[in-house]
């Protein structure tokens, strides 16, 4: 199950992109840069997109992906909380910015099929089994666990100040867990108010998991604020050294296959 990190930051620049992933070339997780970073052929291969929440850096490219794949043989299945789907329809696909691509366009079948989901209700899509977990963020939000038979299990907290225990206290916990770490420790108040972690906050959650005897997966920080990325990376290295873990953050173009990170 090859995983490609499309974006690893909270801001888009000439060399960074909004946090999102692509699994097996067919399943996207978040869509802030999912269309702008893919070729037209790659866009037409996408079958499913899982959205964590309605902030623009996580859903911006949903309508662009729909328009770019007009004429593709299959619609794109979009899964998210009902509140998230409603926000996308009312703000991005309101007929002013983009047409509502969940409806027929020029007589063609709808390009996007919207599926409202709730935490704790596993579902299958594009050959994957997906479970949504609640996330702690200023707007309704989710994290995801994604698995495929015979492959690694991937977890993603989404933007969240929540605990890691819901991801780790389970029979099939993730082999790899991507965790939101956005701001440096000195901006802890800003991080808490905006629903993000700092390296120190991640360390607290790792300590809690270890105190309960839980096995830690490969933890990969993501969603770094580009303005503070060097500082965050230094602090992550210190936290990792304390726990004997490699907490190197994700980066654009990082890939993960069954042999490990490439």
Helices and strands as residue ranges (DSSP letters): E 3-7, E 20-23, E 27-29, H 40-45, E 48-50, H 56-59, H 62-68, E 76-80, H 82-87, I 88-92, E 112-116, E 123-125, E 128-134, E 142-147, E 154-156, H 165-168, E 176-180, G 185-187, H 188-194, H 199-211, E 218-222, H 229-243, E 255-257, E 260-261
